[in-house]
Every structure is written in structure tokens, then in C-alpha cells.
Amino acid sequence: MKLAAFFSFFCFNVFVTVFMIRHVARHKNVTVTILINSINGYLLIGVLGAVLLAMSEILQEFFLHLDGGAINFAGSAAQGFHDYLYFSFVTMTTLGYGDITPVSSFAKSVTILIAVMGQLYLTMLVAMLVGKFLSRSEQGR
């Protein structure tokens, strides 16, 4: 049941993220709404990474019956979704503290995906917003 809840949450967030990014890409001018949508798109990518990591943990524990988690948490405290969220954002921003590490091959793949998506999104977003800003200033002349 937990996996179904995470999967539906993941699908909804993918839909919202794609919708926001498309809105930013199609808009002609850089406005406050576009900037807020850009920030929200980045934050939602981090949340999607956390959901994927939590789903990988559930899959490994309940369906594959493998001992040990997909993610190695520092300390003995019980992990929660906030830990997956923290790890996702630390990975996406390429800080890489090392206090939480992926163990399984699927978790490592998700970690790579999160890091690449975070950097690609920022690179493409800056290029797109600067291009829109410059084209607007060229039209004003």
C-alpha cells in the first residue's frame, strides 16, 4: 500500500513538474510568475528524487526481500522521508556530504539521475531565461 501511495504521489508530481517547466519554456517574457515556476520546478525535481529513493527502499525491502537498505544512513536513528528529501537535495546540488550513501545498484542509479537532472535543469533554465531576457531587450531597441 505504501508503494502505491508513493507511486501515485510520484506520478502527480511528474505531471505538475512537466507542466511548470513547459509553462516556463513557452512564455515569451521573464516575469515574477516565470521565476517562481522555475524555482518550483527545481524544488519538485528534488522531491521527485526523494520519492524515487523511498520507492527503491520499499521495493528492495518488501518485494526483493534483501537484507540491508538501499540507502546507508549515518547514525542509528530511524530514517524517514525527510532523510530521503535531504539526500536528494544534497545530491541534486552536488554538495555530497557523504553522511547518507546509496548501497544498492538501483539507488545508485537514482542518485546519478538526481545529480544529472539537477545540473541539467539549472543549466538549461539559466540559458533559457537569459535568452528570453536578451531577446526582450533587443525588441525594445
JOSULRA-V362258 format. One line per field, one symbol per residue. psi: psi as a letter, one per 40 degrees, with the letter a starting at -180 (. if undefined). burial: + if it has 24 or more other C-alpha atoms within 12 Angstrom, else -. Layout:
# JOSULRA-V362258
psi: ???
burial: ???
This chain:
# JOSULRA-V362258
psi: dddddddddddddddddddddddddeidihiddddddddddddddddddddddddddddddddefhiiidhhhiieihiaddddddddddddefdgdedhiididdddddddddddddddddddddddddddddddddde.
burial: -----+---+--++--+--++--++----+---++-++-+++++++++++++++++++++--------+++++---------+++++++++++------+++-+--++-++++++-++--+---+--++------------
